[in-house]
Amino acid sequence: MSTTVRQTVAQIWSEVLGTPIDEESDFFLLGGHSLLATQMVARLETALGVKVSMREVLDHAEFGEFADLVAQRLDTAPQTA
């Protein structure tokens, strides 16, 4: 997994939640809610060009799992010239 992708996801989570993030951080246990999840998803799309659904945020609430999902999504995205 790209370290840059992981760092970008961690930075976005940290900014949205207002707290440092580690591999086991849980978005919702750190105070995340639907409005913050919407902000986080929008920032991810702007920063990395990856789309993540709200269902996927709910299903991958732990940072490590979520970062893996984003990296996997980027790895399988069609390449543009």
PyMOL Python script that loads the backbone (N, CA, C, O; Angstrom):
from pymol import cmd

cmd.read_pdbstr("""\
ATOM      1  N   MET A   1       0.847  -1.187   0.000  1.00  0.00           N
ATOM      2  CA  MET A   1       0.000   0.000   0.000  1.00  0.00           C
ATOM      3  C   MET A   1       0.884   1.239   0.000  1.00  0.00           C
ATOM      4  O   MET A   1       1.930   1.284   0.648  1.00  0.00           O
ATOM      5  N   SER A   2       0.449   2.203  -0.718  1.00  0.00           N
ATOM      6  CA  SER A   2       1.192   3.448  -0.795  1.00  0.00           C
ATOM      7  C   SER A   2       1.154   4.176   0.542  1.00  0.00           C
ATOM      8  O   SER A   2       0.092   4.402   1.123  1.00  0.00           O
ATOM      9  N   THR A   3       2.353   4.539   1.015  1.00  0.00           N
ATOM     10  CA  THR A   3       2.439   5.290   2.262  1.00  0.00           C
ATOM     11  C   THR A   3       1.797   6.661   2.101  1.00  0.00           C
ATOM     12  O   THR A   3       1.180   7.182   3.031  1.00  0.00           O
ATOM     13  N   THR A   4       1.948   7.240   0.910  1.00  0.00           N
ATOM     14  CA  THR A   4       1.359   8.549   0.663  1.00  0.00           C
ATOM     15  C   THR A   4      -0.161   8.500   0.773  1.00  0.00           C
ATOM     16  O   THR A   4      -0.770   9.408   1.339  1.00  0.00           O
ATOM     17  N   VAL A   5      -0.773   7.453   0.240  1.00  0.00           N
ATOM     18  CA  VAL A   5      -2.230   7.311   0.329  1.00  0.00           C
ATOM     19  C   VAL A   5      -2.636   7.191   1.789  1.00  0.00           C
ATOM     20  O   VAL A   5      -3.572   7.855   2.235  1.00  0.00           O
ATOM     21  N   ARG A   6      -1.939   6.353   2.524  1.00  0.00           N
ATOM     22  CA  ARG A   6      -2.268   6.146   3.942  1.00  0.00           C
ATOM     23  C   ARG A   6      -2.115   7.457   4.731  1.00  0.00           C
ATOM     24  O   ARG A   6      -2.949   7.785   5.574  1.00  0.00           O
ATOM     25  N   GLN A   7      -1.052   8.186   4.445  1.00  0.00           N
ATOM     26  CA  GLN A   7      -0.830   9.456   5.143  1.00  0.00           C
ATOM     27  C   GLN A   7      -1.921  10.473   4.786  1.00  0.00           C
ATOM     28  O   GLN A   7      -2.372  11.236   5.640  1.00  0.00           O
ATOM     29  N   THR A   8      -2.331  10.475   3.532  1.00  0.00           N
ATOM     30  CA  THR A   8      -3.389  11.406   3.117  1.00  0.00           C
ATOM     31  C   THR A   8      -4.697  11.067   3.815  1.00  0.00           C
ATOM     32  O   THR A   8      -5.395  11.958   4.299  1.00  0.00           O
ATOM     33  N   VAL A   9      -5.030   9.788   3.870  1.00  0.00           N
ATOM     34  CA  VAL A   9      -6.267   9.377   4.547  1.00  0.00           C
ATOM     35  C   VAL A   9      -6.186   9.732   6.037  1.00  0.00           C
ATOM     36  O   VAL A   9      -7.157  10.233   6.605  1.00  0.00           O
ATOM     37  N   ALA A  10      -5.053   9.479   6.663  1.00  0.00           N
ATOM     38  CA  ALA A  10      -4.879   9.799   8.095  1.00  0.00           C
ATOM     39  C   ALA A  10      -5.006  11.299   8.339  1.00  0.00           C
ATOM     40  O   ALA A  10      -5.615  11.724   9.321  1.00  0.00           O
ATOM     41  N   GLN A  11      -4.435  12.094   7.448  1.00  0.00           N
ATOM     42  CA  GLN A  11      -4.518  13.549   7.614  1.00  0.00           C
ATOM     43  C   GLN A  11      -5.968  14.018   7.519  1.00  0.00           C
ATOM     44  O   GLN A  11      -6.407  14.861   8.302  1.00  0.00           O
ATOM     45  N   ILE A  12      -6.706  13.470   6.559  1.00  0.00           N
ATOM     46  CA  ILE A  12      -8.108  13.866   6.399  1.00  0.00           C
ATOM     47  C   ILE A  12      -8.916  13.446   7.625  1.00  0.00           C
ATOM     48  O   ILE A  12      -9.699  14.238   8.151  1.00  0.00           O
ATOM     49  N   TRP A  13      -8.735  12.224   8.078  1.00  0.00           N
ATOM     50  CA  TRP A  13      -9.454  11.778   9.281  1.00  0.00           C
ATOM     51  C   TRP A  13      -9.114  12.683  10.466  1.00  0.00           C
ATOM     52  O   TRP A  13     -10.002  13.096  11.212  1.00  0.00           O
ATOM     53  N   SER A  14      -7.825  12.989  10.635  1.00  0.00           N
ATOM     54  CA  SER A  14      -7.386  13.800  11.766  1.00  0.00           C
ATOM     55  C   SER A  14      -7.999  15.195  11.710  1.00  0.00           C
ATOM     56  O   SER A  14      -8.445  15.725  12.727  1.00  0.00           O
ATOM     57  N   GLU A  15      -8.020  15.785  10.520  1.00  0.00           N
ATOM     58  CA  GLU A  15      -8.590  17.125  10.375  1.00  0.00           C
ATOM     59  C   GLU A  15     -10.099  17.120  10.639  1.00  0.00           C
ATOM     60  O   GLU A  15     -10.619  18.013  11.308  1.00  0.00           O
ATOM     61  N   VAL A  16     -10.784  16.127  10.119  1.00  0.00           N
ATOM     62  CA  VAL A  16     -12.242  16.066  10.274  1.00  0.00           C
ATOM     63  C   VAL A  16     -12.619  15.777  11.730  1.00  0.00           C
ATOM     64  O   VAL A  16     -13.564  16.359  12.263  1.00  0.00           O
ATOM     65  N   LEU A  17     -11.867  14.870  12.364  1.00  0.00           N
ATOM     66  CA  LEU A  17     -12.203  14.471  13.735  1.00  0.00           C
ATOM     67  C   LEU A  17     -11.539  15.353  14.791  1.00  0.00           C
ATOM     68  O   LEU A  17     -11.963  15.359  15.947  1.00  0.00           O
ATOM     69  N   GLY A  18     -10.495  16.103  14.402  1.00  0.00           N
ATOM     70  CA  GLY A  18      -9.818  16.989  15.340  1.00  0.00           C
ATOM     71  C   GLY A  18      -8.993  16.257  16.379  1.00  0.00           C
ATOM     72  O   GLY A  18      -8.859  16.716  17.513  1.00  0.00           O
ATOM     73  N   THR A  19      -8.432  15.100  15.986  1.00  0.00           N
ATOM     74  CA  THR A  19      -7.626  14.314  16.913  1.00  0.00           C
ATOM     75  C   THR A  19      -6.620  13.480  16.120  1.00  0.00           C
ATOM     76  O   THR A  19      -6.874  13.157  14.960  1.00  0.00           O
ATOM     77  N   PRO A  20      -5.480  13.126  16.727  1.00  0.00           N
ATOM     78  CA  PRO A  20      -4.535  12.241  16.031  1.00  0.00           C
ATOM     79  C   PRO A  20      -5.173  10.875  15.746  1.00  0.00           C
ATOM     80  O   PRO A  20      -6.084  10.442  16.452  1.00  0.00           O
ATOM     81  N   ILE A  21      -4.676  10.210  14.701  1.00  0.00           N
ATOM     82  CA  ILE A  21      -5.217   8.932  14.250  1.00  0.00           C
ATOM     83  C   ILE A  21      -4.132   7.866  14.324  1.00  0.00           C
ATOM     84  O   ILE A  21      -2.971   8.142  14.023  1.00  0.00           O
ATOM     85  N   ASP A  22      -4.504   6.637  14.726  1.00  0.00           N
ATOM     86  CA  ASP A  22      -3.594   5.499  14.600  1.00  0.00           C
ATOM     87  C   ASP A  22      -4.320   4.372  13.874  1.00  0.00           C
ATOM     88  O   ASP A  22      -5.493   4.504  13.524  1.00  0.00           O
ATOM     89  N   GLU A  23      -3.631   3.282  13.654  1.00  0.00           N
ATOM     90  CA  GLU A  23      -4.178   2.177  12.850  1.00  0.00           C
ATOM     91  C   GLU A  23      -5.493   1.630  13.401  1.00  0.00           C
ATOM     92  O   GLU A  23      -6.329   1.152  12.634  1.00  0.00           O
ATOM     93  N   GLU A  24      -5.685   1.691  14.697  1.00  0.00           N
ATOM     94  CA  GLU A  24      -6.874   1.105  15.308  1.00  0.00           C
ATOM     95  C   GLU A  24      -7.944   2.134  15.646  1.00  0.00           C
ATOM     96  O   GLU A  24      -8.952   1.804  16.272  1.00  0.00           O
ATOM     97  N   SER A  25      -7.728   3.367  15.237  1.00  0.00           N
ATOM     98  CA  SER A  25      -8.726   4.408  15.509  1.00  0.00           C
ATOM     99  C   SER A  25     -10.039   4.059  14.819  1.00  0.00           C
ATOM    100  O   SER A  25     -10.057   3.629  13.666  1.00  0.00           O
ATOM    101  N   ASP A  26     -11.124   4.249  15.540  1.00  0.00           N
ATOM    102  CA  ASP A  26     -12.461   3.990  15.004  1.00  0.00           C
ATOM    103  C   ASP A  26     -13.141   5.341  14.762  1.00  0.00           C
ATOM    104  O   ASP A  26     -13.269   6.156  15.676  1.00  0.00           O
ATOM    105  N   PHE A  27     -13.563   5.561  13.546  1.00  0.00           N
ATOM    106  CA  PHE A  27     -14.132   6.850  13.162  1.00  0.00           C
ATOM    107  C   PHE A  27     -15.247   7.275  14.101  1.00  0.00           C
ATOM    108  O   PHE A  27     -15.290   8.428  14.530  1.00  0.00           O
ATOM    109  N   PHE A  28     -16.129   6.379  14.417  1.00  0.00           N
ATOM    110  CA  PHE A  28     -17.308   6.744  15.207  1.00  0.00           C
ATOM    111  C   PHE A  28     -17.011   6.821  16.708  1.00  0.00           C
ATOM    112  O   PHE A  28     -17.637   7.601  17.425  1.00  0.00           O
ATOM    113  N   LEU A  29     -16.063   6.017  17.179  1.00  0.00           N
ATOM    114  CA  LEU A  29     -15.682   6.104  18.594  1.00  0.00           C
ATOM    115  C   LEU A  29     -14.902   7.386  18.897  1.00  0.00           C
ATOM    116  O   LEU A  29     -14.828   7.820  20.046  1.00  0.00           O
ATOM    117  N   LEU A  30     -14.321   7.989  17.849  1.00  0.00           N
ATOM    118  CA  LEU A  30     -13.597   9.253  18.029  1.00  0.00           C
ATOM    119  C   LEU A  30     -14.507  10.458  17.843  1.00  0.00           C
ATOM    120  O   LEU A  30     -14.029  11.588  17.744  1.00  0.00           O
ATOM    121  N   GLY A  31     -15.799  10.227  17.794  1.00  0.00           N
ATOM    122  CA  GLY A  31     -16.744  11.334  17.689  1.00  0.00           C
ATOM    123  C   GLY A  31     -17.286  11.565  16.296  1.00  0.00           C
ATOM    124  O   GLY A  31     -18.041  12.511  16.073  1.00  0.00           O
ATOM    125  N   GLY A  32     -16.909  10.709  15.351  1.00  0.00           N
ATOM    126  CA  GLY A  32     -17.425  10.850  13.993  1.00  0.00           C
ATOM    127  C   GLY A  32     -18.924  10.588  13.939  1.00  0.00           C
ATOM    128  O   GLY A  32     -19.452   9.761  14.682  1.00  0.00           O
ATOM    129  N   HIS A  33     -19.588  11.297  13.060  1.00  0.00           N
ATOM    130  CA  HIS A  33     -21.026  11.087  12.820  1.00  0.00           C
ATOM    131  C   HIS A  33     -21.271  11.305  11.337  1.00  0.00           C
ATOM    132  O   HIS A  33     -20.336  11.552  10.576  1.00  0.00           O
ATOM    133  N   SER A  34     -22.519  11.213  10.931  1.00  0.00           N
ATOM    134  CA  SER A  34     -22.827  11.210   9.501  1.00  0.00           C
ATOM    135  C   SER A  34     -22.357  12.484   8.780  1.00  0.00           C
ATOM    136  O   SER A  34     -21.878  12.409   7.648  1.00  0.00           O
ATOM    137  N   LEU A  35     -22.489  13.639   9.418  1.00  0.00           N
ATOM    138  CA  LEU A  35     -22.053  14.871   8.754  1.00  0.00           C
ATOM    139  C   LEU A  35     -20.528  14.905   8.592  1.00  0.00           C
ATOM    140  O   LEU A  35     -20.018  15.332   7.556  1.00  0.00           O
ATOM    141  N   LEU A  36     -19.810  14.453   9.618  1.00  0.00           N
ATOM    142  CA  LEU A  36     -18.349  14.398   9.510  1.00  0.00           C
ATOM    143  C   LEU A  36     -17.916  13.343   8.497  1.00  0.00           C
ATOM    144  O   LEU A  36     -16.935  13.534   7.779  1.00  0.00           O
ATOM    145  N   ALA A  37     -18.645  12.236   8.440  1.00  0.00           N
ATOM    146  CA  ALA A  37     -18.337  11.205   7.439  1.00  0.00           C
ATOM    147  C   ALA A  37     -18.533  11.752   6.036  1.00  0.00           C
ATOM    148  O   ALA A  37     -17.745  11.449   5.139  1.00  0.00           O
ATOM    149  N   THR A  38     -19.563  12.546   5.835  1.00  0.00           N
ATOM    150  CA  THR A  38     -19.807  13.167   4.532  1.00  0.00           C
ATOM    151  C   THR A  38     -18.666  14.106   4.168  1.00  0.00           C
ATOM    152  O   THR A  38     -18.221  14.121   3.020  1.00  0.00           O
ATOM    153  N   GLN A  39     -18.187  14.887   5.128  1.00  0.00           N
ATOM    154  CA  GLN A  39     -17.047  15.772   4.884  1.00  0.00           C
ATOM    155  C   GLN A  39     -15.792  14.965   4.535  1.00  0.00           C
ATOM    156  O   GLN A  39     -15.053  15.310   3.613  1.00  0.00           O
ATOM    157  N   MET A  40     -15.568  13.895   5.283  1.00  0.00           N
ATOM    158  CA  MET A  40     -14.387  13.069   5.070  1.00  0.00           C
ATOM    159  C   MET A  40     -14.416  12.447   3.679  1.00  0.00           C
ATOM    160  O   MET A  40     -13.401  12.446   2.983  1.00  0.00           O
ATOM    161  N   VAL A  41     -15.560  11.922   3.268  1.00  0.00           N
ATOM    162  CA  VAL A  41     -15.697  11.308   1.942  1.00  0.00           C
ATOM    163  C   VAL A  41     -15.454  12.350   0.844  1.00  0.00           C
ATOM    164  O   VAL A  41     -14.783  12.061  -0.147  1.00  0.00           O
ATOM    165  N   ALA A  42     -15.991  13.545   1.016  1.00  0.00           N
ATOM    166  CA  ALA A  42     -15.800  14.611   0.020  1.00  0.00           C
ATOM    167  C   ALA A  42     -14.329  15.011  -0.072  1.00  0.00           C
ATOM    168  O   ALA A  42     -13.813  15.232  -1.168  1.00  0.00           O
ATOM    169  N   ARG A  43     -13.657  15.104   1.066  1.00  0.00           N
ATOM    170  CA  ARG A  43     -12.237  15.468   1.053  1.00  0.00           C
ATOM    171  C   ARG A  43     -11.388  14.383   0.401  1.00  0.00           C
ATOM    172  O   ARG A  43     -10.430  14.679  -0.312  1.00  0.00           O
ATOM    173  N   LEU A  44     -11.745  13.129   0.648  1.00  0.00           N
ATOM    174  CA  LEU A  44     -11.025  12.026   0.003  1.00  0.00           C
ATOM    175  C   LEU A  44     -11.161  12.097  -1.504  1.00  0.00           C
ATOM    176  O   LEU A  44     -10.187  11.910  -2.233  1.00  0.00           O
ATOM    177  N   GLU A  45     -12.360  12.366  -1.967  1.00  0.00           N
ATOM    178  CA  GLU A  45     -12.586  12.438  -3.409  1.00  0.00           C
ATOM    179  C   GLU A  45     -11.790  13.594  -4.017  1.00  0.00           C
ATOM    180  O   GLU A  45     -11.230  13.460  -5.105  1.00  0.00           O
ATOM    181  N   THR A  46     -11.741  14.712  -3.325  1.00  0.00           N
ATOM    182  CA  THR A  46     -10.970  15.854  -3.817  1.00  0.00           C
ATOM    183  C   THR A  46      -9.472  15.557  -3.811  1.00  0.00           C
ATOM    184  O   THR A  46      -8.776  15.864  -4.778  1.00  0.00           O
ATOM    185  N   ALA A  47      -8.980  14.968  -2.740  1.00  0.00           N
ATOM    186  CA  ALA A  47      -7.536  14.745  -2.584  1.00  0.00           C
ATOM    187  C   ALA A  47      -7.011  13.591  -3.432  1.00  0.00           C
ATOM    188  O   ALA A  47      -5.930  13.679  -4.013  1.00  0.00           O
ATOM    189  N   LEU A  48      -7.790  12.504  -3.500  1.00  0.00           N
ATOM    190  CA  LEU A  48      -7.281  11.295  -4.149  1.00  0.00           C
ATOM    191  C   LEU A  48      -8.093  10.876  -5.374  1.00  0.00           C
ATOM    192  O   LEU A  48      -7.670   9.998  -6.126  1.00  0.00           O
ATOM    193  N   GLY A  49      -9.236  11.488  -5.574  1.00  0.00           N
ATOM    194  CA  GLY A  49     -10.076  11.112  -6.712  1.00  0.00           C
ATOM    195  C   GLY A  49     -10.758   9.772  -6.532  1.00  0.00           C
ATOM    196  O   GLY A  49     -11.154   9.140  -7.511  1.00  0.00           O
ATOM    197  N   VAL A  50     -10.899   9.333  -5.294  1.00  0.00           N
ATOM    198  CA  VAL A  50     -11.540   8.048  -5.023  1.00  0.00           C
ATOM    199  C   VAL A  50     -12.903   8.278  -4.384  1.00  0.00           C
ATOM    200  O   VAL A  50     -13.068   9.136  -3.516  1.00  0.00           O
ATOM    201  N   LYS A  51     -13.873   7.493  -4.835  1.00  0.00           N
ATOM    202  CA  LYS A  51     -15.218   7.595  -4.279  1.00  0.00           C
ATOM    203  C   LYS A  51     -15.438   6.469  -3.274  1.00  0.00           C
ATOM    204  O   LYS A  51     -15.146   5.305  -3.549  1.00  0.00           O
ATOM    205  N   VAL A  52     -15.958   6.838  -2.106  1.00  0.00           N
ATOM    206  CA  VAL A  52     -16.282   5.879  -1.049  1.00  0.00           C
ATOM    207  C   VAL A  52     -17.704   6.173  -0.613  1.00  0.00           C
ATOM    208  O   VAL A  52     -18.066   7.329  -0.393  1.00  0.00           O
ATOM    209  N   SER A  53     -18.509   5.130  -0.487  1.00  0.00           N
ATOM    210  CA  SER A  53     -19.903   5.326  -0.083  1.00  0.00           C
ATOM    211  C   SER A  53     -20.017   5.442   1.442  1.00  0.00           C
ATOM    212  O   SER A  53     -19.121   5.042   2.185  1.00  0.00           O
ATOM    213  N   MET A  54     -21.120   5.988   1.870  1.00  0.00           N
ATOM    214  CA  MET A  54     -21.366   6.071   3.317  1.00  0.00           C
ATOM    215  C   MET A  54     -21.464   4.666   3.918  1.00  0.00           C
ATOM    216  O   MET A  54     -21.046   4.443   5.054  1.00  0.00           O
ATOM    217  N   ARG A  55     -22.014   3.723   3.154  1.00  0.00           N
ATOM    218  CA  ARG A  55     -22.108   2.330   3.631  1.00  0.00           C
ATOM    219  C   ARG A  55     -20.709   1.785   3.908  1.00  0.00           C
ATOM    220  O   ARG A  55     -20.497   1.081   4.896  1.00  0.00           O
ATOM    221  N   GLU A  56     -19.754   2.113   3.031  1.00  0.00           N
ATOM    222  CA  GLU A  56     -18.379   1.636   3.210  1.00  0.00           C
ATOM    223  C   GLU A  56     -17.726   2.285   4.430  1.00  0.00           C
ATOM    224  O   GLU A  56     -16.913   1.653   5.104  1.00  0.00           O
ATOM    225  N   VAL A  57     -18.072   3.529   4.716  1.00  0.00           N
ATOM    226  CA  VAL A  57     -17.549   4.167   5.932  1.00  0.00           C
ATOM    227  C   VAL A  57     -18.073   3.415   7.155  1.00  0.00           C
ATOM    228  O   VAL A  57     -17.323   3.152   8.095  1.00  0.00           O
ATOM    229  N   LEU A  58     -19.338   3.076   7.140  1.00  0.00           N
ATOM    230  CA  LEU A  58     -19.924   2.331   8.258  1.00  0.00           C
ATOM    231  C   LEU A  58     -19.292   0.947   8.400  1.00  0.00           C
ATOM    232  O   LEU A  58     -19.032   0.483   9.510  1.00  0.00           O
ATOM    233  N   ASP A  59     -19.049   0.294   7.257  1.00  0.00           N
ATOM    234  CA  ASP A  59     -18.504  -1.069   7.270  1.00  0.00           C
ATOM    235  C   ASP A  59     -17.008  -1.115   7.559  1.00  0.00           C
ATOM    236  O   ASP A  59     -16.491  -2.162   7.948  1.00  0.00           O
ATOM    237  N   HIS A  60     -16.303   0.003   7.375  1.00  0.00           N
ATOM    238  CA  HIS A  60     -14.845   0.061   7.578  1.00  0.00           C
ATOM    239  C   HIS A  60     -14.526   1.225   8.502  1.00  0.00           C
ATOM    240  O   HIS A  60     -13.765   2.120   8.135  1.00  0.00           O
ATOM    241  N   ALA A  61     -15.095   1.218   9.682  1.00  0.00           N
ATOM    242  CA  ALA A  61     -14.960   2.345  10.613  1.00  0.00           C
ATOM    243  C   ALA A  61     -13.568   2.433  11.234  1.00  0.00           C
ATOM    244  O   ALA A  61     -13.169   3.501  11.697  1.00  0.00           O
ATOM    245  N   GLU A  62     -12.822   1.321  11.251  1.00  0.00           N
ATOM    246  CA  GLU A  62     -11.467   1.339  11.797  1.00  0.00           C
ATOM    247  C   GLU A  62     -10.510   1.892  10.746  1.00  0.00           C
ATOM    248  O   GLU A  62     -10.587   1.515   9.576  1.00  0.00           O
ATOM    249  N   PHE A  63      -9.609   2.785  11.157  1.00  0.00           N
ATOM    250  CA  PHE A  63      -8.739   3.466  10.203  1.00  0.00           C
ATOM    251  C   PHE A  63      -7.982   2.515   9.292  1.00  0.00           C
ATOM    252  O   PHE A  63      -7.973   2.711   8.077  1.00  0.00           O
ATOM    253  N   GLY A  64      -7.351   1.496   9.843  1.00  0.00           N
ATOM    254  CA  GLY A  64      -6.548   0.584   9.026  1.00  0.00           C
ATOM    255  C   GLY A  64      -7.365  -0.075   7.936  1.00  0.00           C
ATOM    256  O   GLY A  64      -6.921  -0.170   6.792  1.00  0.00           O
ATOM    257  N   GLU A  65      -8.555  -0.531   8.283  1.00  0.00           N
ATOM    258  CA  GLU A  65      -9.434  -1.160   7.290  1.00  0.00           C
ATOM    259  C   GLU A  65      -9.864  -0.144   6.236  1.00  0.00           C
ATOM    260  O   GLU A  65      -9.905  -0.454   5.045  1.00  0.00           O
ATOM    261  N   PHE A  66     -10.181   1.056   6.676  1.00  0.00           N
ATOM    262  CA  PHE A  66     -10.641   2.083   5.742  1.00  0.00           C
ATOM    263  C   PHE A  66      -9.512   2.495   4.788  1.00  0.00           C
ATOM    264  O   PHE A  66      -9.736   2.646   3.587  1.00  0.00           O
ATOM    265  N   ALA A  67      -8.308   2.675   5.322  1.00  0.00           N
ATOM    266  CA  ALA A  67      -7.168   3.053   4.485  1.00  0.00           C
ATOM    267  C   ALA A  67      -6.864   1.952   3.468  1.00  0.00           C
ATOM    268  O   ALA A  67      -6.520   2.243   2.322  1.00  0.00           O
ATOM    269  N   ASP A  68      -6.989   0.693   3.882  1.00  0.00           N
ATOM    270  CA  ASP A  68      -6.794  -0.426   2.946  1.00  0.00           C
ATOM    271  C   ASP A  68      -7.835  -0.376   1.830  1.00  0.00           C
ATOM    272  O   ASP A  68      -7.511  -0.609   0.666  1.00  0.00           O
ATOM    273  N   LEU A  69      -9.084  -0.074   2.183  1.00  0.00           N
ATOM    274  CA  LEU A  69     -10.152   0.036   1.182  1.00  0.00           C
ATOM    275  C   LEU A  69      -9.828   1.128   0.164  1.00  0.00           C
ATOM    276  O   LEU A  69      -9.967   0.917  -1.041  1.00  0.00           O
ATOM    277  N   VAL A  70      -9.402   2.282   0.641  1.00  0.00           N
ATOM    278  CA  VAL A  70      -9.075   3.393  -0.257  1.00  0.00           C
ATOM    279  C   VAL A  70      -7.904   3.012  -1.168  1.00  0.00           C
ATOM    280  O   VAL A  70      -7.946   3.273  -2.370  1.00  0.00           O
ATOM    281  N   ALA A  71      -6.873   2.404  -0.608  1.00  0.00           N
ATOM    282  CA  ALA A  71      -5.709   2.004  -1.409  1.00  0.00           C
ATOM    283  C   ALA A  71      -6.108   0.968  -2.454  1.00  0.00           C
ATOM    284  O   ALA A  71      -5.671   1.035  -3.603  1.00  0.00           O
ATOM    285  N   GLN A  72      -6.935   0.016  -2.051  1.00  0.00           N
ATOM    286  CA  GLN A  72      -7.400  -1.010  -2.991  1.00  0.00           C
ATOM    287  C   GLN A  72      -8.205  -0.369  -4.110  1.00  0.00           C
ATOM    288  O   GLN A  72      -8.054  -0.739  -5.275  1.00  0.00           O
ATOM    289  N   ARG A  73      -9.041   0.569  -3.775  1.00  0.00           N
ATOM    290  CA  ARG A  73      -9.864   1.264  -4.762  1.00  0.00           C
ATOM    291  C   ARG A  73      -8.973   2.002  -5.758  1.00  0.00           C
ATOM    292  O   ARG A  73      -9.245   1.996  -6.959  1.00  0.00           O
ATOM    293  N   LEU A  74      -7.909   2.637  -5.263  1.00  0.00           N
ATOM    294  CA  LEU A  74      -6.980   3.358  -6.143  1.00  0.00           C
ATOM    295  C   LEU A  74      -6.189   2.402  -7.024  1.00  0.00           C
ATOM    296  O   LEU A  74      -5.918   2.699  -8.188  1.00  0.00           O
ATOM    297  N   ASP A  75      -5.817   1.241  -6.457  1.00  0.00           N
ATOM    298  CA  ASP A  75      -5.048   0.258  -7.234  1.00  0.00           C
ATOM    299  C   ASP A  75      -5.855  -0.322  -8.382  1.00  0.00           C
ATOM    300  O   ASP A  75      -5.291  -0.686  -9.414  1.00  0.00           O
ATOM    301  N   THR A  76      -7.170  -0.414  -8.215  1.00  0.00           N
ATOM    302  CA  THR A  76      -8.007  -1.022  -9.253  1.00  0.00           C
ATOM    303  C   THR A  76      -8.676   0.016 -10.144  1.00  0.00           C
ATOM    304  O   THR A  76      -9.399  -0.342 -11.074  1.00  0.00           O
ATOM    305  N   ALA A  77      -8.443   1.304  -9.871  1.00  0.00           N
ATOM    306  CA  ALA A  77      -9.051   2.351 -10.689  1.00  0.00           C
ATOM    307  C   ALA A  77      -8.417   2.360 -12.076  1.00  0.00           C
ATOM    308  O   ALA A  77      -7.214   2.140 -12.209  1.00  0.00           O
ATOM    309  N   PRO A  78      -9.213   2.611 -13.102  1.00  0.00           N
ATOM    310  CA  PRO A  78      -8.653   2.691 -14.447  1.00  0.00           C
ATOM    311  C   PRO A  78      -7.652   3.841 -14.536  1.00  0.00           C
ATOM    312  O   PRO A  78      -7.873   4.920 -13.985  1.00  0.00           O
ATOM    313  N   GLN A  79      -6.567   3.593 -15.228  1.00  0.00           N
ATOM    314  CA  GLN A  79      -5.536   4.616 -15.407  1.00  0.00           C
ATOM    315  C   GLN A  79      -5.940   5.554 -16.533  1.00  0.00           C
ATOM    316  O   GLN A  79      -6.412   5.113 -17.581  1.00  0.00           O
ATOM    317  N   THR A  80      -5.756   6.832 -16.316  1.00  0.00           N
ATOM    318  CA  THR A  80      -6.029   7.813 -17.360  1.00  0.00           C
ATOM    319  C   THR A  80      -4.708   8.319 -17.920  1.00  0.00           C
ATOM    320  O   THR A  80      -3.724   8.440 -17.192  1.00  0.00           O
ATOM    321  N   ALA A  81      -4.690   8.608 -19.191  1.00  0.00           N
ATOM    322  CA  ALA A  81      -3.450   9.046 -19.832  1.00  0.00           C
ATOM    323  C   ALA A  81      -3.241  10.516 -19.688  1.00  0.00           C
ATOM    324  O   ALA A  81      -2.241  11.048 -20.173  1.00  0.00           O
TER     325      ALA A  81
END
""", "prot")
cmd.dss("prot")
cmd.show_as("cartoon", "prot")
cmd.util.cbc("prot")
cmd.orient("prot")
